[in-house]
Amino acid sequence: MSNDFPSKETVQRVREQYPTGTRVELICMNDPFTFLKPGDRGTVRHVDDIGTIFVRWDNGSGLGVAYGEDAVRRI
């Protein structure tokens, strides 16, 4: 496994912190092409095996929050 990916323990912590249905607010996203902006809100759909948090954003986007690159907070 590459050092670029979080450990299984870290992914488990992310899953515990952001279970399905959790409401989140975007802090930052390292993607120059997204139309998401800080303050956008959505609902967590699931967390995958590399710690990406998949969100159903209120504005209709389904873009995932990449572990170590982007940031959200629970609301």
PDB file of N, H, CA, C and O in Angstrom:
ATOM      1  N   MET A   1       0.850  -1.187   0.000  1.00  0.00           N
ATOM      2  CA  MET A   1       0.000   0.000   0.000  1.00  0.00           C
ATOM      3  C   MET A   1       0.886   1.237   0.000  1.00  0.00           C
ATOM      4  O   MET A   1       1.869   1.305   0.737  1.00  0.00           O
ATOM      5  N   SER A   2       0.537   2.207  -0.822  1.00  0.00           N
ATOM      6  H   SER A   2      -0.262   2.152  -1.421  1.00  0.00           H
ATOM      7  CA  SER A   2       1.297   3.444  -0.948  1.00  0.00           C
ATOM      8  C   SER A   2       1.146   4.298   0.303  1.00  0.00           C
ATOM      9  O   SER A   2       0.125   4.237   0.988  1.00  0.00           O
ATOM     10  N   ASN A   3       2.162   5.090   0.593  1.00  0.00           N
ATOM     11  H   ASN A   3       2.991   5.140   0.037  1.00  0.00           H
ATOM     12  CA  ASN A   3       2.099   6.027   1.712  1.00  0.00           C
ATOM     13  C   ASN A   3       1.143   7.176   1.436  1.00  0.00           C
ATOM     14  O   ASN A   3       0.822   7.945   2.342  1.00  0.00           O
ATOM     15  N   ASP A   4       0.683   7.303   0.190  1.00  0.00           N
ATOM     16  H   ASP A   4       0.944   6.679  -0.546  1.00  0.00           H
ATOM     17  CA  ASP A   4      -0.250   8.366  -0.165  1.00  0.00           C
ATOM     18  C   ASP A   4      -1.662   8.083   0.339  1.00  0.00           C
ATOM     19  O   ASP A   4      -2.497   8.987   0.380  1.00  0.00           O
ATOM     20  N   PHE A   5      -1.932   6.852   0.717  1.00  0.00           N
ATOM     21  H   PHE A   5      -1.254   6.118   0.683  1.00  0.00           H
ATOM     22  CA  PHE A   5      -3.258   6.486   1.171  1.00  0.00           C
ATOM     23  C   PHE A   5      -3.280   6.390   2.694  1.00  0.00           C
ATOM     24  O   PHE A   5      -2.292   5.988   3.308  1.00  0.00           O
ATOM     25  N   PRO A   6      -4.408   6.760   3.303  1.00  0.00           N
ATOM     26  CA  PRO A   6      -4.507   6.648   4.762  1.00  0.00           C
ATOM     27  C   PRO A   6      -4.546   5.181   5.198  1.00  0.00           C
ATOM     28  O   PRO A   6      -4.941   4.303   4.431  1.00  0.00           O
ATOM     29  N   SER A   7      -4.134   4.936   6.430  1.00  0.00           N
ATOM     30  H   SER A   7      -3.813   5.649   7.053  1.00  0.00           H
ATOM     31  CA  SER A   7      -4.171   3.585   6.984  1.00  0.00           C
ATOM     32  C   SER A   7      -5.615   3.137   7.187  1.00  0.00           C
ATOM     33  O   SER A   7      -6.540   3.950   7.185  1.00  0.00           O
ATOM     34  N   LYS A   8      -5.789   1.834   7.361  1.00  0.00           N
ATOM     35  H   LYS A   8      -5.038   1.173   7.363  1.00  0.00           H
ATOM     36  CA  LYS A   8      -7.133   1.300   7.635  1.00  0.00           C
ATOM     37  C   LYS A   8      -7.712   1.929   8.901  1.00  0.00           C
ATOM     38  O   LYS A   8      -8.911   2.196   8.976  1.00  0.00           O
ATOM     39  N   GLU A   9      -6.858   2.163   9.889  1.00  0.00           N
ATOM     40  H   GLU A   9      -5.884   1.946   9.828  1.00  0.00           H
ATOM     41  CA  GLU A   9      -7.311   2.771  11.143  1.00  0.00           C
ATOM     42  C   GLU A   9      -7.802   4.195  10.914  1.00  0.00           C
ATOM     43  O   GLU A   9      -8.809   4.613  11.485  1.00  0.00           O
ATOM     44  N   THR A  10      -7.082   4.936  10.073  1.00  0.00           N
ATOM     45  H   THR A  10      -6.264   4.596   9.609  1.00  0.00           H
ATOM     46  CA  THR A  10      -7.491   6.307   9.768  1.00  0.00           C
ATOM     47  C   THR A  10      -8.821   6.319   9.029  1.00  0.00           C
ATOM     48  O   THR A  10      -9.699   7.121   9.344  1.00  0.00           O
ATOM     49  N   VAL A  11      -8.974   5.439   8.051  1.00  0.00           N
ATOM     50  H   VAL A  11      -8.260   4.787   7.795  1.00  0.00           H
ATOM     51  CA  VAL A  11     -10.233   5.353   7.306  1.00  0.00           C
ATOM     52  C   VAL A  11     -11.372   5.014   8.263  1.00  0.00           C
ATOM     53  O   VAL A  11     -12.462   5.574   8.149  1.00  0.00           O
ATOM     54  N   GLN A  12     -11.132   4.110   9.197  1.00  0.00           N
ATOM     55  H   GLN A  12     -10.246   3.656   9.290  1.00  0.00           H
ATOM     56  CA  GLN A  12     -12.160   3.754  10.173  1.00  0.00           C
ATOM     57  C   GLN A  12     -12.559   4.963  11.016  1.00  0.00           C
ATOM     58  O   GLN A  12     -13.740   5.167  11.297  1.00  0.00           O
ATOM     59  N   ARG A  13     -11.566   5.767  11.421  1.00  0.00           N
ATOM     60  H   ARG A  13     -10.606   5.601  11.193  1.00  0.00           H
ATOM     61  CA  ARG A  13     -11.867   6.989  12.189  1.00  0.00           C
ATOM     62  C   ARG A  13     -12.704   7.967  11.366  1.00  0.00           C
ATOM     63  O   ARG A  13     -13.637   8.578  11.886  1.00  0.00           O
ATOM     64  N   VAL A  14     -12.370   8.114  10.078  1.00  0.00           N
ATOM     65  H   VAL A  14     -11.612   7.617   9.656  1.00  0.00           H
ATOM     66  CA  VAL A  14     -13.147   9.001   9.208  1.00  0.00           C
ATOM     67  C   VAL A  14     -14.588   8.490   9.112  1.00  0.00           C
ATOM     68  O   VAL A  14     -15.535   9.273   9.186  1.00  0.00           O
ATOM     69  N   ARG A  15     -14.747   7.171   8.948  1.00  0.00           N
ATOM     70  H   ARG A  15     -13.978   6.535   8.888  1.00  0.00           H
ATOM     71  CA  ARG A  15     -16.095   6.585   8.870  1.00  0.00           C
ATOM     72  C   ARG A  15     -16.886   6.807  10.150  1.00  0.00           C
ATOM     73  O   ARG A  15     -18.093   7.043  10.106  1.00  0.00           O
ATOM     74  N   GLU A  16     -16.209   6.731  11.288  1.00  0.00           N
ATOM     75  H   GLU A  16     -15.229   6.539  11.324  1.00  0.00           H
ATOM     76  CA  GLU A  16     -16.882   6.951  12.573  1.00  0.00           C
ATOM     77  C   GLU A  16     -17.261   8.426  12.740  1.00  0.00           C
ATOM     78  O   GLU A  16     -18.312   8.741  13.299  1.00  0.00           O
ATOM     79  N   GLN A  17     -16.410   9.317  12.259  1.00  0.00           N
ATOM     80  H   GLN A  17     -15.556   9.061  11.805  1.00  0.00           H
ATOM     81  CA  GLN A  17     -16.661  10.757  12.400  1.00  0.00           C
ATOM     82  C   GLN A  17     -17.724  11.248  11.421  1.00  0.00           C
ATOM     83  O   GLN A  17     -18.466  12.184  11.720  1.00  0.00           O
ATOM     84  N   TYR A  18     -17.796  10.603  10.233  1.00  0.00           N
ATOM     85  H   TYR A  18     -17.193   9.843   9.990  1.00  0.00           H
ATOM     86  CA  TYR A  18     -18.719  11.037   9.187  1.00  0.00           C
ATOM     87  C   TYR A  18     -19.594   9.879   8.696  1.00  0.00           C
ATOM     88  O   TYR A  18     -19.485   9.466   7.541  1.00  0.00           O
ATOM     89  N   PRO A  19     -20.465   9.352   9.575  1.00  0.00           N
ATOM     90  CA  PRO A  19     -21.339   8.263   9.131  1.00  0.00           C
ATOM     91  C   PRO A  19     -22.367   8.758   8.115  1.00  0.00           C
ATOM     92  O   PRO A  19     -22.639   9.955   8.020  1.00  0.00           O
ATOM     93  N   THR A  20     -22.931   7.820   7.363  1.00  0.00           N
ATOM     94  H   THR A  20     -22.710   6.848   7.441  1.00  0.00           H
ATOM     95  CA  THR A  20     -23.971   8.135   6.393  1.00  0.00           C
ATOM     96  C   THR A  20     -25.056   8.974   7.058  1.00  0.00           C
ATOM     97  O   THR A  20     -25.521   8.658   8.153  1.00  0.00           O
ATOM     98  N   GLY A  21     -25.451  10.047   6.380  1.00  0.00           N
ATOM     99  H   GLY A  21     -25.073  10.304   5.491  1.00  0.00           H
ATOM    100  CA  GLY A  21     -26.507  10.922   6.892  1.00  0.00           C
ATOM    101  C   GLY A  21     -25.993  12.150   7.623  1.00  0.00           C
ATOM    102  O   GLY A  21     -26.765  13.066   7.907  1.00  0.00           O
ATOM    103  N   THR A  22     -24.698  12.183   7.932  1.00  0.00           N
ATOM    104  H   THR A  22     -24.071  11.439   7.701  1.00  0.00           H
ATOM    105  CA  THR A  22     -24.122  13.336   8.639  1.00  0.00           C
ATOM    106  C   THR A  22     -24.150  14.564   7.745  1.00  0.00           C
ATOM    107  O   THR A  22     -23.793  14.491   6.569  1.00  0.00           O
ATOM    108  N   ARG A  23     -24.569  15.678   8.295  1.00  0.00           N
ATOM    109  H   ARG A  23     -24.859  15.738   9.250  1.00  0.00           H
ATOM    110  CA  ARG A  23     -24.543  16.943   7.563  1.00  0.00           C
ATOM    111  C   ARG A  23     -23.158  17.555   7.714  1.00  0.00           C
ATOM    112  O   ARG A  23     -22.584  17.565   8.803  1.00  0.00           O
ATOM    113  N   VAL A  24     -22.625  18.070   6.596  1.00  0.00           N
ATOM    114  H   VAL A  24     -23.091  18.062   5.712  1.00  0.00           H
ATOM    115  CA  VAL A  24     -21.291  18.664   6.592  1.00  0.00           C
ATOM    116  C   VAL A  24     -21.312  20.008   5.862  1.00  0.00           C
ATOM    117  O   VAL A  24     -22.213  20.312   5.080  1.00  0.00           O
ATOM    118  N   GLU A  25     -20.273  20.795   6.158  1.00  0.00           N
ATOM    119  H   GLU A  25     -19.542  20.548   6.793  1.00  0.00           H
ATOM    120  CA  GLU A  25     -20.058  22.071   5.489  1.00  0.00           C
ATOM    121  C   GLU A  25     -18.648  22.073   4.931  1.00  0.00           C
ATOM    122  O   GLU A  25     -17.703  21.689   5.620  1.00  0.00           O
ATOM    123  N   LEU A  26     -18.501  22.504   3.683  1.00  0.00           N
ATOM    124  H   LEU A  26     -19.269  22.816   3.124  1.00  0.00           H
ATOM    125  CA  LEU A  26     -17.195  22.543   3.040  1.00  0.00           C
ATOM    126  C   LEU A  26     -16.342  23.656   3.628  1.00  0.00           C
ATOM    127  O   LEU A  26     -16.775  24.803   3.729  1.00  0.00           O
ATOM    128  N   ILE A  27     -15.120  23.298   4.014  1.00  0.00           N
ATOM    129  H   ILE A  27     -14.768  22.365   3.931  1.00  0.00           H
ATOM    130  CA  ILE A  27     -14.130  24.285   4.461  1.00  0.00           C
ATOM    131  C   ILE A  27     -13.262  24.685   3.280  1.00  0.00           C
ATOM    132  O   ILE A  27     -13.101  25.872   2.993  1.00  0.00           O
ATOM    133  N   CYS A  28     -12.694  23.678   2.586  1.00  0.00           N
ATOM    134  H   CYS A  28     -12.825  22.715   2.819  1.00  0.00           H
ATOM    135  CA  CYS A  28     -11.891  23.956   1.396  1.00  0.00           C
ATOM    136  C   CYS A  28     -11.842  22.721   0.518  1.00  0.00           C
ATOM    137  O   CYS A  28     -11.984  21.593   0.989  1.00  0.00           O
ATOM    138  N   MET A  29     -11.635  22.963  -0.786  1.00  0.00           N
ATOM    139  H   MET A  29     -11.520  23.880  -1.169  1.00  0.00           H
ATOM    140  CA  MET A  29     -11.511  21.868  -1.739  1.00  0.00           C
ATOM    141  C   MET A  29     -10.380  22.225  -2.702  1.00  0.00           C
ATOM    142  O   MET A  29     -10.369  23.299  -3.304  1.00  0.00           O
ATOM    143  N   ASN A  30      -9.432  21.303  -2.831  1.00  0.00           N
ATOM    144  H   ASN A  30      -9.440  20.431  -2.342  1.00  0.00           H
ATOM    145  CA  ASN A  30      -8.261  21.504  -3.678  1.00  0.00           C
ATOM    146  C   ASN A  30      -8.573  21.021  -5.096  1.00  0.00           C
ATOM    147  O   ASN A  30      -7.966  20.070  -5.589  1.00  0.00           O
ATOM    148  N   ASP A  31      -9.520  21.687  -5.737  1.00  0.00           N
ATOM    149  H   ASP A  31     -10.012  22.460  -5.337  1.00  0.00           H
ATOM    150  CA  ASP A  31      -9.938  21.338  -7.099  1.00  0.00           C
ATOM    151  C   ASP A  31     -10.305  22.630  -7.825  1.00  0.00           C
ATOM    152  O   ASP A  31     -11.363  23.205  -7.569  1.00  0.00           O
ATOM    153  N   PRO A  32      -9.444  23.086  -8.723  1.00  0.00           N
ATOM    154  CA  PRO A  32      -9.696  24.371  -9.377  1.00  0.00           C
ATOM    155  C   PRO A  32     -10.898  24.351 -10.323  1.00  0.00           C
ATOM    156  O   PRO A  32     -11.342  25.410 -10.769  1.00  0.00           O
ATOM    157  N   PHE A  33     -11.431  23.173 -10.637  1.00  0.00           N
ATOM    158  H   PHE A  33     -11.070  22.313 -10.275  1.00  0.00           H
ATOM    159  CA  PHE A  33     -12.529  23.073 -11.603  1.00  0.00           C
ATOM    160  C   PHE A  33     -13.900  22.898 -10.964  1.00  0.00           C
ATOM    161  O   PHE A  33     -14.911  22.901 -11.666  1.00  0.00           O
ATOM    162  N   THR A  34     -13.949  22.747  -9.642  1.00  0.00           N
ATOM    163  H   THR A  34     -13.128  22.745  -9.072  1.00  0.00           H
ATOM    164  CA  THR A  34     -15.243  22.550  -8.992  1.00  0.00           C
ATOM    165  C   THR A  34     -15.979  23.875  -8.842  1.00  0.00           C
ATOM    166  O   THR A  34     -15.367  24.938  -8.737  1.00  0.00           O
ATOM    167  N   PHE A  35     -17.296  23.786  -8.836  1.00  0.00           N
ATOM    168  H   PHE A  35     -17.793  22.923  -8.921  1.00  0.00           H
ATOM    169  CA  PHE A  35     -18.085  24.981  -8.544  1.00  0.00           C
ATOM    170  C   PHE A  35     -18.488  25.023  -7.071  1.00  0.00           C
ATOM    171  O   PHE A  35     -19.180  25.948  -6.644  1.00  0.00           O
ATOM    172  N   LEU A  36     -18.054  24.016  -6.284  1.00  0.00           N
ATOM    173  H   LEU A  36     -17.492  23.265  -6.631  1.00  0.00           H
ATOM    174  CA  LEU A  36     -18.282  24.051  -4.840  1.00  0.00           C
ATOM    175  C   LEU A  36     -17.424  25.142  -4.228  1.00  0.00           C
ATOM    176  O   LEU A  36     -16.324  25.428  -4.701  1.00  0.00           O
ATOM    177  N   LYS A  37     -17.945  25.750  -3.164  1.00  0.00           N
ATOM    178  H   LYS A  37     -18.839  25.518  -2.780  1.00  0.00           H
ATOM    179  CA  LYS A  37     -17.196  26.813  -2.495  1.00  0.00           C
ATOM    180  C   LYS A  37     -17.329  26.657  -0.983  1.00  0.00           C
ATOM    181  O   LYS A  37     -18.287  26.052  -0.501  1.00  0.00           O
ATOM    182  N   PRO A  38     -16.372  27.200  -0.236  1.00  0.00           N
ATOM    183  CA  PRO A  38     -16.459  27.119   1.220  1.00  0.00           C
ATOM    184  C   PRO A  38     -17.829  27.602   1.703  1.00  0.00           C
ATOM    185  O   PRO A  38     -18.356  28.616   1.243  1.00  0.00           O
ATOM    186  N   GLY A  39     -18.377  26.845   2.637  1.00  0.00           N
ATOM    187  H   GLY A  39     -17.949  26.022   3.010  1.00  0.00           H
ATOM    188  CA  GLY A  39     -19.697  27.164   3.173  1.00  0.00           C
ATOM    189  C   GLY A  39     -20.807  26.317   2.569  1.00  0.00           C
ATOM    190  O   GLY A  39     -21.891  26.224   3.145  1.00  0.00           O
ATOM    191  N   ASP A  40     -20.554  25.685   1.395  1.00  0.00           N
ATOM    192  H   ASP A  40     -19.673  25.761   0.927  1.00  0.00           H
ATOM    193  CA  ASP A  40     -21.560  24.800   0.817  1.00  0.00           C
ATOM    194  C   ASP A  40     -21.813  23.631   1.763  1.00  0.00           C
ATOM    195  O   ASP A  40     -20.906  23.170   2.456  1.00  0.00           O
ATOM    196  N   ARG A  41     -23.052  23.163   1.781  1.00  0.00           N
ATOM    197  H   ARG A  41     -23.789  23.538   1.218  1.00  0.00           H
ATOM    198  CA  ARG A  41     -23.444  22.098   2.704  1.00  0.00           C
ATOM    199  C   ARG A  41     -24.007  20.903   1.965  1.00  0.00           C
ATOM    200  O   ARG A  41     -24.510  21.009   0.846  1.00  0.00           O
ATOM    201  N   GLY A  42     -23.907  19.753   2.633  1.00  0.00           N
ATOM    202  H   GLY A  42     -23.499  19.667   3.541  1.00  0.00           H
ATOM    203  CA  GLY A  42     -24.440  18.538   2.047  1.00  0.00           C
ATOM    204  C   GLY A  42     -24.560  17.435   3.077  1.00  0.00           C
ATOM    205  O   GLY A  42     -24.330  17.643   4.268  1.00  0.00           O
ATOM    206  N   THR A  43     -24.930  16.245   2.591  1.00  0.00           N
ATOM    207  H   THR A  43     -25.117  16.076   1.623  1.00  0.00           H
ATOM    208  CA  THR A  43     -25.169  15.080   3.438  1.00  0.00           C
ATOM    209  C   THR A  43     -24.243  13.949   3.001  1.00  0.00           C
ATOM    210  O   THR A  43     -24.162  13.626   1.815  1.00  0.00           O
ATOM    211  N   VAL A  44     -23.549  13.353   3.960  1.00  0.00           N
ATOM    212  H   VAL A  44     -23.615  13.616   4.923  1.00  0.00           H
ATOM    213  CA  VAL A  44     -22.628  12.255   3.671  1.00  0.00           C
ATOM    214  C   VAL A  44     -23.413  11.049   3.171  1.00  0.00           C
ATOM    215  O   VAL A  44     -24.402  10.633   3.774  1.00  0.00           O
ATOM    216  N   ARG A  45     -22.941  10.493   2.041  1.00  0.00           N
ATOM    217  H   ARG A  45     -22.137  10.831   1.552  1.00  0.00           H
ATOM    218  CA  ARG A  45     -23.522   9.260   1.491  1.00  0.00           C
ATOM    219  C   ARG A  45     -22.746   8.052   1.981  1.00  0.00           C
ATOM    220  O   ARG A  45     -23.346   7.070   2.419  1.00  0.00           O
ATOM    221  N   HIS A  46     -21.409   8.107   1.915  1.00  0.00           N
ATOM    222  H   HIS A  46     -20.922   8.904   1.560  1.00  0.00           H
ATOM    223  CA  HIS A  46     -20.561   7.030   2.428  1.00  0.00           C
ATOM    224  C   HIS A  46     -19.096   7.470   2.375  1.00  0.00           C
ATOM    225  O   HIS A  46     -18.755   8.479   1.759  1.00  0.00           O
ATOM    226  N   VAL A  47     -18.241   6.683   3.039  1.00  0.00           N
ATOM    227  H   VAL A  47     -18.518   5.863   3.539  1.00  0.00           H
ATOM    228  CA  VAL A  47     -16.792   6.882   3.009  1.00  0.00           C
ATOM    229  C   VAL A  47     -16.193   5.642   2.372  1.00  0.00           C
ATOM    230  O   VAL A  47     -16.479   4.524   2.800  1.00  0.00           O
ATOM    231  N   ASP A  48     -15.352   5.831   1.340  1.00  0.00           N
ATOM    232  H   ASP A  48     -15.120   6.740   0.993  1.00  0.00           H
ATOM    233  CA  ASP A  48     -14.782   4.674   0.656  1.00  0.00           C
ATOM    234  C   ASP A  48     -13.513   4.172   1.352  1.00  0.00           C
ATOM    235  O   ASP A  48     -13.134   4.679   2.408  1.00  0.00           O
ATOM    236  N   ASP A  49     -12.866   3.178   0.752  1.00  0.00           N
ATOM    237  H   ASP A  49     -13.174   2.766  -0.105  1.00  0.00           H
ATOM    238  CA  ASP A  49     -11.721   2.511   1.382  1.00  0.00           C
ATOM    239  C   ASP A  49     -10.438   3.343   1.415  1.00  0.00           C
ATOM    240  O   ASP A  49      -9.467   2.936   2.052  1.00  0.00           O
ATOM    241  N   ILE A  50     -10.410   4.501   0.744  1.00  0.00           N
ATOM    242  H   ILE A  50     -11.199   4.832   0.227  1.00  0.00           H
ATOM    243  CA  ILE A  50      -9.240   5.385   0.833  1.00  0.00           C
ATOM    244  C   ILE A  50      -9.581   6.685   1.557  1.00  0.00           C
ATOM    245  O   ILE A  50      -8.831   7.658   1.490  1.00  0.00           O
ATOM    246  N   GLY A  51     -10.726   6.690   2.252  1.00  0.00           N
ATOM    247  H   GLY A  51     -11.336   5.899   2.306  1.00  0.00           H
ATOM    248  CA  GLY A  51     -11.081   7.823   3.096  1.00  0.00           C
ATOM    249  C   GLY A  51     -11.788   8.966   2.396  1.00  0.00           C
ATOM    250  O   GLY A  51     -11.992  10.021   2.996  1.00  0.00           O
ATOM    251  N   THR A  52     -12.171   8.780   1.125  1.00  0.00           N
ATOM    252  H   THR A  52     -12.005   7.923   0.637  1.00  0.00           H
ATOM    253  CA  THR A  52     -12.922   9.823   0.436  1.00  0.00           C
ATOM    254  C   THR A  52     -14.343   9.845   0.989  1.00  0.00           C
ATOM    255  O   THR A  52     -15.012   8.813   1.061  1.00  0.00           O
ATOM    256  N   ILE A  53     -14.789  11.029   1.376  1.00  0.00           N
ATOM    257  H   ILE A  53     -14.246  11.867   1.318  1.00  0.00           H
ATOM    258  CA  ILE A  53     -16.143  11.200   1.898  1.00  0.00           C
ATOM    259  C   ILE A  53     -17.033  11.615   0.727  1.00  0.00           C
ATOM    260  O   ILE A  53     -16.866  12.700   0.169  1.00  0.00           O
ATOM    261  N   PHE A  54     -17.962  10.764   0.365  1.00  0.00           N
ATOM    262  H   PHE A  54     -18.098   9.883   0.819  1.00  0.00           H
ATOM    263  CA  PHE A  54     -18.880  11.096  -0.724  1.00  0.00           C
ATOM    264  C   PHE A  54     -20.086  11.808  -0.145  1.00  0.00           C
ATOM    265  O   PHE A  54     -20.743  11.321   0.775  1.00  0.00           O
ATOM    266  N   VAL A  55     -20.361  12.981  -0.711  1.00  0.00           N
ATOM    267  H   VAL A  55     -19.827  13.377  -1.459  1.00  0.00           H
ATOM    268  CA  VAL A  55     -21.385  13.880  -0.180  1.00  0.00           C
ATOM    269  C   VAL A  55     -22.415  14.168  -1.260  1.00  0.00           C
ATOM    270  O   VAL A  55     -22.063  14.361  -2.424  1.00  0.00           O
ATOM    271  N   ARG A  56     -23.663  14.198  -0.884  1.00  0.00           N
ATOM    272  H   ARG A  56     -23.949  14.042   0.061  1.00  0.00           H
ATOM    273  CA  ARG A  56     -24.731  14.698  -1.745  1.00  0.00           C
ATOM    274  C   ARG A  56     -24.886  16.171  -1.368  1.00  0.00           C
ATOM    275  O   ARG A  56     -25.580  16.514  -0.411  1.00  0.00           O
ATOM    276  N   TRP A  57     -24.229  17.023  -2.134  1.00  0.00           N
ATOM    277  H   TRP A  57     -23.666  16.745  -2.911  1.00  0.00           H
ATOM    278  CA  TRP A  57     -24.241  18.454  -1.845  1.00  0.00           C
ATOM    279  C   TRP A  57     -25.622  19.036  -2.135  1.00  0.00           C
ATOM    280  O   TRP A  57     -26.301  18.601  -3.065  1.00  0.00           O
ATOM    281  N   ASP A  58     -26.029  20.011  -1.343  1.00  0.00           N
ATOM    282  H   ASP A  58     -25.477  20.364  -0.587  1.00  0.00           H
ATOM    283  CA  ASP A  58     -27.347  20.620  -1.495  1.00  0.00           C
ATOM    284  C   ASP A  58     -27.516  21.283  -2.866  1.00  0.00           C
ATOM    285  O   ASP A  58     -28.641  21.449  -3.337  1.00  0.00           O
ATOM    286  N   ASN A  59     -26.406  21.664  -3.509  1.00  0.00           N
ATOM    287  H   ASN A  59     -25.492  21.529  -3.126  1.00  0.00           H
ATOM    288  CA  ASN A  59     -26.479  22.315  -4.819  1.00  0.00           C
ATOM    289  C   ASN A  59     -26.535  21.299  -5.965  1.00  0.00           C
ATOM    290  O   ASN A  59     -26.526  21.686  -7.134  1.00  0.00           O
ATOM    291  N   GLY A  60     -26.594  19.998  -5.638  1.00  0.00           N
ATOM    292  H   GLY A  60     -26.602  19.684  -4.689  1.00  0.00           H
ATOM    293  CA  GLY A  60     -26.729  18.971  -6.655  1.00  0.00           C
ATOM    294  C   GLY A  60     -25.452  18.232  -6.998  1.00  0.00           C
ATOM    295  O   GLY A  60     -25.509  17.198  -7.664  1.00  0.00           O
ATOM    296  N   SER A  61     -24.305  18.724  -6.567  1.00  0.00           N
ATOM    297  H   SER A  61     -24.259  19.563  -6.026  1.00  0.00           H
ATOM    298  CA  SER A  61     -23.037  18.059  -6.854  1.00  0.00           C
ATOM    299  C   SER A  61     -22.915  16.771  -6.047  1.00  0.00           C
ATOM    300  O   SER A  61     -23.512  16.630  -4.980  1.00  0.00           O
ATOM    301  N   GLY A  62     -22.134  15.839  -6.573  1.00  0.00           N
ATOM    302  H   GLY A  62     -21.649  15.953  -7.439  1.00  0.00           H
ATOM    303  CA  GLY A  62     -21.856  14.596  -5.863  1.00  0.00           C
ATOM    304  C   GLY A  62     -20.368  14.399  -5.652  1.00  0.00           C
ATOM    305  O   GLY A  62     -19.919  13.290  -5.364  1.00  0.00           O
ATOM    306  N   LEU A  63     -19.597  15.474  -5.796  1.00  0.00           N
ATOM    307  H   LEU A  63     -19.961  16.376  -6.030  1.00  0.00           H
ATOM    308  CA  LEU A  63     -18.144  15.391  -5.704  1.00  0.00           C
ATOM    309  C   LEU A  63     -17.694  14.943  -4.319  1.00  0.00           C
ATOM    310  O   LEU A  63     -18.201  15.422  -3.304  1.00  0.00           O
ATOM    311  N   GLY A  64     -16.733  14.015  -4.289  1.00  0.00           N
ATOM    312  H   GLY A  64     -16.321  13.627  -5.113  1.00  0.00           H
ATOM    313  CA  GLY A  64     -16.203  13.506  -3.032  1.00  0.00           C
ATOM    314  C   GLY A  64     -15.175  14.441  -2.421  1.00  0.00           C
ATOM    315  O   GLY A  64     -14.542  15.238  -3.112  1.00  0.00           O
ATOM    316  N   VAL A  65     -15.026  14.324  -1.112  1.00  0.00           N
ATOM    317  H   VAL A  65     -15.541  13.676  -0.550  1.00  0.00           H
ATOM    318  CA  VAL A  65     -14.054  15.100  -0.349  1.00  0.00           C
ATOM    319  C   VAL A  65     -12.844  14.195  -0.139  1.00  0.00           C
ATOM    320  O   VAL A  65     -12.917  13.221   0.610  1.00  0.00           O
ATOM    321  N   ALA A  66     -11.732  14.514  -0.798  1.00  0.00           N
ATOM    322  H   ALA A  66     -11.672  15.305  -1.407  1.00  0.00           H
ATOM    323  CA  ALA A  66     -10.539  13.663  -0.774  1.00  0.00           C
ATOM    324  C   ALA A  66      -9.772  13.820   0.532  1.00  0.00           C
ATOM    325  O   ALA A  66      -9.450  14.933   0.946  1.00  0.00           O
ATOM    326  N   TYR A  67      -9.481  12.680   1.182  1.00  0.00           N
ATOM    327  H   TYR A  67      -9.743  11.775   0.845  1.00  0.00           H
ATOM    328  CA  TYR A  67      -8.726  12.685   2.427  1.00  0.00           C
ATOM    329  C   TYR A  67      -7.352  13.318   2.195  1.00  0.00           C
ATOM    330  O   TYR A  67      -6.638  12.955   1.260  1.00  0.00           O
ATOM    331  N   GLY A  68      -6.994  14.277   3.066  1.00  0.00           N
ATOM    332  H   GLY A  68      -7.574  14.572   3.825  1.00  0.00           H
ATOM    333  CA  GLY A  68      -5.690  14.916   2.993  1.00  0.00           C
ATOM    334  C   GLY A  68      -5.601  16.058   1.996  1.00  0.00           C
ATOM    335  O   GLY A  68      -4.598  16.771   1.971  1.00  0.00           O
ATOM    336  N   GLU A  69      -6.625  16.250   1.174  1.00  0.00           N
ATOM    337  H   GLU A  69      -7.440  15.670   1.195  1.00  0.00           H
ATOM    338  CA  GLU A  69      -6.627  17.322   0.169  1.00  0.00           C
ATOM    339  C   GLU A  69      -7.708  18.351   0.440  1.00  0.00           C
ATOM    340  O   GLU A  69      -7.481  19.553   0.294  1.00  0.00           O
ATOM    341  N   ASP A  70      -8.869  17.888   0.828  1.00  0.00           N
ATOM    342  H   ASP A  70      -9.053  16.912   0.946  1.00  0.00           H
ATOM    343  CA  ASP A  70     -10.041  18.740   1.032  1.00  0.00           C
ATOM    344  C   ASP A  70     -10.447  18.670   2.498  1.00  0.00           C
ATOM    345  O   ASP A  70      -9.971  17.812   3.242  1.00  0.00           O
ATOM    346  N   ALA A  71     -11.333  19.580   2.909  1.00  0.00           N
ATOM    347  H   ALA A  71     -11.719  20.277   2.304  1.00  0.00           H
ATOM    348  CA  ALA A  71     -11.761  19.580   4.303  1.00  0.00           C
ATOM    349  C   ALA A  71     -13.231  19.965   4.433  1.00  0.00           C
ATOM    350  O   ALA A  71     -13.721  20.879   3.770  1.00  0.00           O
ATOM    351  N   VAL A  72     -13.912  19.236   5.308  1.00  0.00           N
ATOM    352  H   VAL A  72     -13.514  18.494   5.847  1.00  0.00           H
ATOM    353  CA  VAL A  72     -15.295  19.544   5.689  1.00  0.00           C
ATOM    354  C   VAL A  72     -15.376  19.511   7.208  1.00  0.00           C
ATOM    355  O   VAL A  72     -14.473  19.028   7.891  1.00  0.00           O
ATOM    356  N   ARG A  73     -16.472  20.032   7.710  1.00  0.00           N
ATOM    357  H   ARG A  73     -17.206  20.424   7.155  1.00  0.00           H
ATOM    358  CA  ARG A  73     -16.745  19.918   9.154  1.00  0.00           C
ATOM    359  C   ARG A  73     -18.182  19.490   9.333  1.00  0.00           C
ATOM    360  O   ARG A  73     -19.044  19.765   8.500  1.00  0.00           O
ATOM    361  N   ARG A  74     -18.421  18.805  10.449  1.00  0.00           N
ATOM    362  H   ARG A  74     -17.720  18.581  11.126  1.00  0.00           H
ATOM    363  CA  ARG A  74     -19.789  18.395  10.792  1.00  0.00           C
ATOM    364  C   ARG A  74     -20.587  19.638  11.184  1.00  0.00           C
ATOM    365  O   ARG A  74     -20.059  20.573  11.786  1.00  0.00           O
ATOM    366  N   ILE A  75     -21.865  19.625  10.830  1.00  0.00           N
ATOM    367  H   ILE A  75     -22.294  18.866  10.341  1.00  0.00           H
ATOM    368  CA  ILE A  75     -22.744  20.731  11.262  1.00  0.00           C
ATOM    369  C   ILE A  75     -23.959  20.163  11.950  1.00  0.00           C
ATOM    370  O   ILE A  75     -24.827  20.916  12.392  1.00  0.00           O
TER     371      ILE A  75
END
